Amino acid sequence: MEIRLTARHVEVPPEIRAYVEAKANKLPRFYDRIHEIEVIFDHESEQFTTEMIVRAGNKQTFIAREVGPDAFALIDLVTDKLERQLTKLKEKKRVHKHDGKGEMPAES
């Protein structure tokens, strides 16, 4: 899995870079077919914009975006959104059919 970090109008400190990598490395736990994660930081008039794009198998793309003053909080919010999106996809793909081999409850 490849993690790319892009910064626009701002220099990303090593602390934020390490935090992004730590959070991004946890995403495959929610969906194991992730190929690439791209994180884009932007800074305009005292507001940060954080956008995370996750590309997974079968040409699936998940995008989460947040705007606010605190970069660390934005990273948390974006990863939470992506966790929900990935979990929802995994639930959709899960087979919910019963095979009929289970035991029936005993009648009294």
Phi, psi and omega per residue, in radians:
M1 nan 2.319 -3.107
E2 -1.819 2.355 3.088
I3 -2.058 2.120 3.114
R4 -2.016 2.368 3.125
L5 -2.090 2.133 -3.124
T6 -2.077 2.394 3.128
A7 -2.127 2.346 3.089
R8 -2.087 2.211 3.087
H9 1.103 0.311 -3.141
V10 -2.760 2.630 3.038
E11 -1.712 2.236 -3.086
V12 -1.515 2.095 3.117
P13 -1.192 2.737 -3.132
P14 -1.058 -0.525 3.129
E15 -1.113 -0.763 3.135
I16 -1.213 -0.680 3.117
R17 -1.050 -0.777 3.134
A18 -1.163 -0.669 3.130
Y19 -1.139 -0.724 3.108
V20 -1.091 -0.783 -3.134
E21 -1.124 -0.691 3.119
A22 -1.110 -0.766 3.140
K23 -1.204 -0.718 -3.111
A24 -1.182 -0.579 3.132
N25 -1.205 -0.258 3.100
K26 -1.503 -0.283 -3.084
L27 -1.127 -0.622 3.118
P28 -1.082 -0.257 3.053
R29 -1.130 -0.496 -3.102
F30 -1.585 -0.473 3.089
Y31 -2.701 2.088 -2.947
D32 -1.506 0.016 -3.112
R33 -1.782 0.460 -3.136
I34 -1.345 2.274 -3.141
H35 -1.791 -0.678 -2.994
E36 -2.604 2.469 3.051
I37 -2.205 2.190 3.121
E38 -2.051 2.228 -3.140
V39 -2.036 2.249 -3.106
I40 -2.099 2.133 3.055
F41 -1.846 2.423 3.078
D42 -2.413 2.613 -3.130
H43 -2.354 2.103 3.100
E44 -2.463 2.211 3.064
S45 0.735 1.041 3.063
E46 1.152 0.237 3.059
Q47 -2.093 2.362 3.054
F48 -1.703 2.549 3.015
T49 -2.110 2.206 3.100
T50 -2.094 2.212 3.117
E51 -2.241 2.296 3.120
M52 -2.132 2.217 -3.128
I53 -2.036 2.144 -3.136
V54 -1.962 2.186 3.096
R55 -1.908 2.208 -3.070
A56 -2.153 -3.093 -3.131
G57 -1.034 2.789 3.135
N58 1.022 0.602 3.080
K59 0.988 0.664 3.107
Q60 -1.635 2.356 -3.140
T61 -2.211 2.322 3.110
F62 -2.113 2.328 -3.071
I63 -2.265 2.353 3.032
A64 -2.355 2.459 -3.064
R65 -2.474 2.413 3.104
E66 -2.461 2.645 3.104
V67 -2.245 2.352 3.119
G68 3.125 -3.139 -3.070
P69 -1.485 -0.362 -3.048
D70 -1.932 2.044 -3.066
A71 -1.153 -0.694 -3.121
F72 -1.145 -0.708 3.108
A73 -1.152 -0.649 3.118
L74 -1.128 -0.690 3.110
I75 -1.087 -0.744 3.100
D76 -1.072 -0.804 -3.123
L77 -1.102 -0.738 -3.119
V78 -1.160 -0.758 3.134
T79 -1.177 -0.606 3.071
D80 -1.094 -0.752 3.098
K81 -1.059 -0.776 -3.131
L82 -1.173 -0.634 3.084
E83 -1.046 -0.746 3.119
R84 -1.128 -0.745 3.141
Q85 -1.110 -0.762 -3.117
L86 -1.205 -0.673 3.109
T87 -1.138 -0.706 3.126
K88 -1.097 -0.737 3.107
L89 -1.122 -0.745 -3.131
K90 -1.109 -0.665 3.095
E91 -1.136 -0.674 3.120
K92 -1.107 -0.678 -3.086
K93 -1.405 -0.293 -3.115
R94 -1.209 2.437 3.132
V95 -1.421 2.157 -3.090
H96 -1.881 0.348 -3.104
K97 -1.588 2.520 3.113
H98 -1.619 2.405 -3.069
D99 -1.442 -0.178 3.076
G100 1.459 0.059 -3.111
K101 -1.664 -0.012 -3.138
G102 -1.270 2.841 -3.125
E103 -1.356 2.535 3.079
M104 -1.578 2.559 3.101
P105 -1.161 2.501 -3.125
A106 -1.262 2.429 3.114
E107 -1.505 2.498 3.127
S108 -1.815 nan nan
